[in-house]
Amino acid sequence: MSIPLRSLLILGSLALPLAAQGWHQPPTPIRPYRVPAFVHATPLDDGANPPVNRDGNFILGPTHHTPAYMRTAGKIPSGRVFTFTMLSSQSRLYPGIMRDPGTFGVEDPLHPGRLIVTTSHPAPYTRKVYVYVPSQYRPGVRAPFIVDADGPDPLLFRDLNILIAEHRIPVMIGISVANGGGDAQGSERGLEYDTMSGRYADFIQTEVLPRVEAVAHVRLTRDPSGRAAMGGSSGGACAFIMAWYRPDLFRRVLSYSGTFVNQQWPYNPRTPHGAWEFPQRLIANTPRKPIRVWLEVGDRDLYYPNVMLDGMHDWVVANERMAQALAWRHYHDQFVFALNAGHVDYAVKKQTLPEALQYLWQGYHPR
């Protein structure tokens, strides 16, 4: 099914699931940017974004507005959005699980930092996939693309539409994939996004992209430098996980409030601390991979939003340590610390997403 992009935009912003039922969440403190883990950063004028062609760390001011050049949506050609539904019964990689409502888990008393979940079991799901095709796309051409978690994302599609028309980014396809349901450990969403492996990248490659090409009548590039992944919260961690484990498939990462914390379930002794392992040891101890990364975190971001008081559930510290580790390994990365900003803050996203997309696609040359 195809619908006009402007029709999808009326959906507005969709809140990401932020907490599972049964979580205990203490009041979130407002963190100054000079917390112990903080990296050297350049303060920006209030309302300004970092330059799109510069690596480094930046402090975003407290007032968040859409850039002026992004206020022209009604004056440019609008692309089309195609949709289709995927069933768990059709998936080889994700046949479906869920955690019973009103339950969560308990921390293992013998292994702090390990969560025991006894109420997760097989269960079916359905998910929607939304595909934005710009009006500038030429049929038959293999196009670059970006895969977005927790779809649909009308803001991403709107920004792609404008930035492509302004010749600020390449002509590309936007693919926004809904999660399989639930949140955190024991859920389908948690399994998909927080697992430290290449499985979700394989799922996109083998089960989603062929359907995208068939339904939207497009051809997608096979060049990994023309393939990006993005998301917020666990979806942001998932985007990095995709590129880390499968750089042969994805090499550009955009993350808002990435869940680079100890959230993986089931437990894996090879990565016992989940995505916290990235800044803890994996990035530093692994030869540099050919990936480009944009990260954001807010000063009011998540702080221990569950029962695991393990020292590995502070989103601000996790993202700052990611910035440190990436810079130490000389990655092309840009890190934004946003003042007056919560978890996957929508106002911050409206301000920064155009710049983030332009930074993300620096140096891209179609093959």
Buried (B, 14 or more C-beta within 10 A) or exposed (E): EEEEBBEBBEEEEEEBBBBBEBBEEEEBEBBEBEEEBBBEBEEBEEEBBBBBEEBBBBBBBEEBEBBEEBEEBEEEEBBBBBBBEBEBEEBEEBBBBBBBEEBBBEBEEEEEBBBBBEBBEEBBBBBEBBBBBBBBBEEEEBBBBBBBBBBBBBBBBBBBBBBBBBEBBBBBBBBBBBBBBBBBBBBBBBBBBBBBBBBBBBBBBEBBBEBBBEBBBBBBBEBBBBBBBBBBBBBBBBBBBBBBBBBBBBBBBBBBBBBBBBBBBEBBEEBBBBBBBBBBEBBEEEEEEEBBBBBBBBBBBBBBBBBBEBBBBBBBBBBBBBBBBBBEBEBBBBBBBBBBBBBBBBBBBBBBBBBBBBBBBBEBEEE
